[in-house]
Amino acid sequence: MVRLFPVVMLSIVAVTPSSLQAQTPEQAPLPSASAPAALPPLPPGKSTVIGGEIRNVDPVRDQFTLQVFGGGSIKVLYDERTQIYRNGTRIPVRNLHADNHASVETTLDGTKVFALRIHMLSHLPQGECQGQVLSYNPQTTELTVRAAQSQEPITLRVPAGTPVVRIGQNGFAAQQGGVSDLAHGSLVDVTFESGSKGKGIATHVNILAVPGATFIFSGNISFLDTHTGRLVLVDPTDSQSYQVSFDPSRFPVSSKLHQGSHVKVTTSFDGSRYVASDITLE
């Protein structure tokens, strides 16, 4: 830190000690060190726990690479707000280093992944990934998922007997789930742990949506584009945002829609998007 000190210009005169005391001007107080800037609040939103290996720690850019068990890697940001633990004991941020076994609680900071808490462990950690099924091989029990947090697909084993259940809206969750729901395009939330050689083994699979399933959303429109037929609404039941595609020519009510409108939309999930079959202005 650079400290600034006042510069005083003195005239060269003959003075006695007493006159020096009388003529010495009152010294201005030295500027105090400025308090460190307050850190911004932690990013809001849902957090996700990811298990993997910490690699390429860069303390200058405050980032590291997390090699996710099952494949794929994620660039993760961290700073003084991040809490770091070694086997349950909190350690300074400066002590973060490459580690084979880590469990990282993350959230999105804009479009970037930020670490809320990092647990460096002596034992194998658990993790969680949410994304879209690319493939499932019942012979090898290998499930490949395009995860939202990872730049590369993640491959996990789903051993026989692993719970695979539907969750969410009552009409969807009431139907029996199973490995048949692990179809291409299905949306899943998988809890897993590391197996031998760092491969991920699923311990629980939640099915969020399957192609052809019907979902009803009700909420306020936060984004609307009638030219491309897209709207985003926030459903107050789960505080989640859903992007819905619709054909404006099929729905005359679309001319009355605007940002902030409260609507009820019946949709069908086609494996890549929710497509409206009915729109009601409420």
C-alpha positions as CSV (number, residue, x, y, z in Angstrom):
1,M,0.0,0.0,0.0
2,V,1.4,3.5,-0.9
3,R,1.1,5.9,2.0
4,L,0.9,9.7,1.3
5,F,2.6,12.0,3.7
6,P,2.2,15.8,3.8
7,V,5.1,17.9,2.5
8,V,5.9,21.0,4.6
9,M,8.1,23.7,3.0
10,L,10.3,25.5,5.7
11,S,12.0,28.9,5.5
12,I,15.6,28.8,6.8
13,V,15.6,31.2,9.8
14,A,17.6,31.4,13.0
15,V,15.3,30.4,15.9
16,T,15.6,29.6,19.6
17,P,14.1,26.5,21.0
18,S,11.3,28.7,22.6
19,S,10.6,30.4,19.4
20,L,10.5,27.1,17.6
21,Q,7.9,25.9,19.9
22,A,5.8,29.0,19.4
23,Q,6.1,29.1,15.7
24,T,5.7,25.4,14.9
25,P,2.4,25.0,13.1
26,E,-0.1,22.5,14.3
27,Q,0.6,19.3,12.5
28,A,-2.2,17.9,10.3
29,P,-3.1,14.3,11.2
30,L,-1.6,11.7,8.9
31,P,-4.1,10.1,6.5
32,S,-5.4,6.9,7.9
33,A,-5.2,3.7,5.9
34,S,-8.4,3.2,4.0
35,A,-10.6,0.3,5.1
36,P,-10.6,-2.6,2.6
37,A,-13.5,-2.5,0.2
38,A,-16.4,-4.6,1.3
39,L,-16.9,-7.8,-0.6
40,P,-20.2,-8.0,-2.6
41,P,-22.9,-10.4,-1.3
42,L,-22.7,-14.0,-2.4
43,P,-24.5,-14.8,-5.7
44,P,-28.2,-15.7,-5.1
45,G,-29.8,-18.8,-6.6
46,K,-29.8,-22.6,-6.1
47,S,-26.5,-24.3,-5.3
48,T,-25.2,-27.6,-6.6
49,V,-22.7,-29.9,-5.0
50,I,-20.1,-31.4,-7.4
51,G,-17.6,-34.1,-6.6
52,G,-14.2,-34.2,-8.4
53,E,-10.5,-33.4,-8.5
54,I,-9.2,-29.9,-8.1
55,R,-6.6,-29.0,-10.7
56,N,-4.8,-25.9,-12.0
57,V,-5.4,-23.7,-9.0
58,D,-4.6,-20.1,-10.2
59,P,-4.5,-17.7,-7.1
60,V,-3.9,-14.7,-9.4
61,R,-7.1,-15.1,-11.4
62,D,-8.9,-16.8,-8.4
63,Q,-10.0,-19.8,-10.3
64,F,-9.4,-23.5,-10.6
65,T,-10.4,-26.5,-12.8
66,L,-12.7,-29.1,-11.3
67,Q,-12.3,-32.5,-13.0
68,V,-15.7,-34.0,-12.4
69,F,-15.9,-37.7,-11.6
70,G,-17.3,-39.5,-14.6
71,G,-15.7,-37.1,-17.1
72,G,-15.9,-33.4,-17.9
73,S,-14.3,-30.4,-16.4
74,I,-15.6,-27.1,-15.0
75,K,-13.7,-23.8,-14.5
76,V,-14.7,-22.5,-11.0
77,L,-14.1,-19.1,-9.6
78,Y,-13.4,-18.4,-5.9
79,D,-12.4,-15.5,-3.6
80,E,-12.3,-14.5,0.1
81,R,-16.1,-15.3,0.4
82,T,-15.4,-18.9,-0.4
83,Q,-15.3,-21.2,2.7
84,I,-12.6,-23.9,2.4
85,Y,-12.4,-27.0,4.6
86,R,-9.9,-29.8,5.0
87,N,-11.6,-32.8,6.5
88,G,-14.1,-30.6,8.3
89,T,-11.6,-28.0,9.5
90,R,-11.8,-24.5,8.0
91,I,-8.5,-23.3,6.4
92,P,-7.5,-20.0,4.8
93,V,-8.3,-19.4,1.1
94,R,-4.6,-19.2,0.3
95,N,-4.2,-22.8,1.3
96,L,-6.3,-24.0,-1.6
97,H,-4.3,-26.4,-3.7
98,A,-4.7,-29.3,-6.2
99,D,-6.5,-32.3,-4.5
100,N,-7.7,-35.7,-5.6
101,H,-10.9,-35.7,-3.6
102,A,-13.0,-32.6,-3.3
103,S,-16.7,-31.7,-2.9
104,V,-17.5,-28.3,-4.2
105,E,-20.8,-26.4,-3.5
106,T,-21.3,-24.1,-6.5
107,T,-23.7,-21.5,-7.8
108,L,-24.0,-19.4,-10.9
109,D,-22.6,-15.9,-10.8
110,G,-24.0,-14.6,-14.0
111,T,-22.8,-17.1,-16.5
112,K,-19.8,-18.3,-14.5
113,V,-19.6,-21.0,-11.8
114,F,-18.6,-19.7,-8.3
115,A,-17.6,-21.8,-5.4
116,L,-19.5,-21.2,-2.1
117,R,-17.8,-23.9,-0.1
118,I,-15.0,-26.3,-0.9
119,H,-14.4,-29.5,1.1
120,M,-11.1,-31.2,0.5
121,L,-11.5,-34.8,1.8
122,S,-9.4,-37.8,2.6
123,H,-12.3,-40.0,1.5
124,L,-14.2,-40.1,-1.7
125,P,-16.9,-37.4,-2.0
126,Q,-20.4,-37.4,-3.3
127,G,-21.6,-35.1,-6.1
128,E,-24.6,-34.0,-8.0
129,C,-25.2,-33.2,-11.6
130,Q,-28.3,-31.9,-13.4
131,G,-28.7,-32.0,-17.1
132,Q,-30.1,-33.8,-20.2
133,V,-29.7,-37.5,-21.0
134,L,-27.6,-38.1,-24.1
135,S,-27.6,-41.8,-23.9
136,Y,-28.2,-44.8,-21.6
137,N,-26.9,-48.3,-22.2
138,P,-28.8,-50.9,-20.1
139,Q,-26.1,-53.5,-20.9
140,T,-23.2,-51.5,-19.4
141,T,-25.6,-49.4,-17.2
142,E,-23.7,-46.3,-18.3
143,L,-25.6,-43.0,-18.4
144,T,-24.2,-40.1,-20.3
145,V,-25.5,-36.6,-19.3
146,R,-24.9,-33.2,-20.7
147,A,-24.6,-31.3,-17.4
148,A,-25.3,-27.6,-17.2
149,Q,-22.1,-27.0,-15.2
150,S,-19.7,-29.0,-17.3
151,Q,-18.2,-28.3,-20.7
152,E,-18.0,-32.0,-21.5
153,P,-20.6,-34.8,-21.1
154,I,-20.4,-36.8,-17.9
155,T,-20.7,-40.6,-17.9
156,L,-21.9,-42.4,-14.8
157,R,-22.8,-46.0,-13.9
158,V,-26.3,-46.6,-12.7
159,P,-26.1,-50.0,-10.9
160,A,-29.1,-52.3,-10.7
161,G,-31.4,-51.2,-7.8
162,T,-30.5,-47.5,-8.0
163,P,-33.6,-45.5,-7.2
164,V,-34.9,-43.8,-10.4
165,V,-38.0,-41.7,-9.5
166,R,-40.1,-39.0,-11.1
167,I,-40.4,-35.7,-9.1
168,G,-42.1,-32.4,-9.7
169,Q,-45.7,-31.7,-10.7
170,N,-48.2,-34.1,-9.3
171,G,-49.5,-35.4,-12.6
172,F,-45.9,-36.2,-13.7
173,A,-44.6,-37.5,-10.3
174,A,-47.6,-39.8,-9.8
175,Q,-46.5,-41.9,-12.8
176,Q,-44.1,-44.7,-12.0
177,G,-40.5,-44.0,-13.0
178,G,-37.6,-46.3,-13.8
179,V,-34.6,-46.8,-16.0
180,S,-37.0,-46.6,-19.0
181,D,-37.2,-42.9,-18.3
182,L,-33.4,-42.5,-19.0
183,A,-34.3,-41.8,-22.6
184,H,-32.5,-39.4,-24.9
185,G,-33.6,-35.9,-24.0
186,S,-34.9,-36.6,-20.5
187,L,-34.0,-34.1,-17.8
188,V,-32.4,-35.6,-14.7
189,D,-30.8,-34.7,-11.4
190,V,-28.3,-37.4,-10.4
191,T,-26.6,-37.9,-7.0
192,F,-23.4,-39.9,-7.4
193,E,-20.2,-40.9,-5.7
194,S,-16.8,-41.8,-6.9
195,G,-16.0,-45.4,-7.6
196,S,-12.8,-47.1,-8.5
197,K,-10.5,-45.2,-10.9
198,G,-12.5,-42.0,-10.3
199,K,-15.6,-43.1,-12.2
200,G,-18.9,-41.8,-11.0
201,I,-21.5,-44.2,-9.7
202,A,-25.1,-43.0,-9.4
203,T,-26.8,-43.5,-6.0
204,H,-30.1,-41.7,-6.8
205,V,-31.6,-40.4,-10.0
206,N,-34.5,-37.9,-10.1
207,I,-36.4,-37.6,-13.4
208,L,-37.5,-34.0,-14.0
209,A,-39.0,-34.4,-17.4
210,V,-39.3,-37.0,-20.2
211,P,-40.1,-36.5,-23.9
212,G,-43.9,-36.4,-24.4
213,A,-44.8,-35.5,-20.8
214,T,-47.3,-32.8,-20.1
215,F,-46.6,-29.9,-17.7
216,I,-48.7,-27.0,-16.7
217,F,-47.0,-23.8,-15.7
218,S,-48.6,-20.7,-14.1
219,G,-46.9,-17.4,-13.4
220,N,-45.8,-14.0,-14.6
221,I,-44.2,-13.5,-18.0
222,S,-40.6,-12.2,-17.5
223,F,-39.7,-12.3,-21.2
224,L,-41.8,-12.3,-24.4
225,D,-41.0,-12.4,-28.1
226,T,-44.1,-12.9,-30.2
227,H,-42.0,-12.8,-33.4
228,T,-40.0,-16.0,-32.6
229,G,-42.8,-17.4,-30.4
230,R,-40.9,-17.6,-27.1
231,L,-41.8,-16.6,-23.6
232,V,-40.3,-17.1,-20.2
233,L,-42.5,-17.3,-17.1
234,V,-41.6,-17.6,-13.4
235,D,-43.7,-20.2,-11.6
236,P,-44.2,-19.1,-8.0
237,T,-44.7,-22.7,-6.9
238,D,-41.0,-23.5,-7.3
239,S,-39.5,-20.1,-8.1
240,Q,-38.1,-21.5,-11.3
241,S,-38.1,-19.9,-14.8
242,Y,-39.4,-21.9,-17.7
243,Q,-38.9,-21.1,-21.4
244,V,-41.9,-22.0,-23.5
245,S,-42.2,-22.1,-27.3
246,F,-45.5,-21.3,-29.0
247,D,-47.0,-20.6,-32.4
248,P,-48.5,-17.1,-32.2
249,S,-50.9,-17.9,-35.1
250,R,-52.5,-20.7,-33.0
251,F,-53.1,-18.5,-30.0
252,P,-55.0,-15.2,-30.6
253,V,-54.5,-14.3,-27.0
254,S,-50.7,-13.8,-27.7
255,S,-51.5,-10.3,-29.0
256,K,-52.7,-9.4,-25.5
257,L,-49.7,-10.8,-23.8
258,H,-47.0,-8.5,-22.4
259,Q,-44.2,-8.7,-19.9
260,G,-45.7,-9.0,-16.4
261,S,-48.9,-10.8,-17.7
262,H,-50.0,-13.7,-15.5
263,V,-50.7,-16.7,-17.6
264,K,-51.4,-20.4,-17.4
265,V,-49.6,-22.5,-20.0
266,T,-50.2,-26.2,-20.8
267,T,-47.1,-27.6,-22.5
268,S,-45.6,-30.8,-23.8
269,F,-41.8,-31.5,-23.4
270,D,-40.4,-32.6,-26.7
271,G,-36.9,-33.6,-25.5
272,S,-35.4,-30.1,-26.0
273,R,-38.1,-27.6,-25.1
274,Y,-41.5,-27.0,-23.6
275,V,-44.1,-26.4,-26.4
276,A,-47.4,-24.7,-25.6
277,S,-50.6,-26.5,-26.4
278,D,-52.8,-23.9,-24.5
279,I,-52.3,-20.4,-23.2
280,T,-54.7,-18.7,-20.9
281,L,-54.5,-15.1,-19.7
282,E,-55.4,-14.9,-16.0
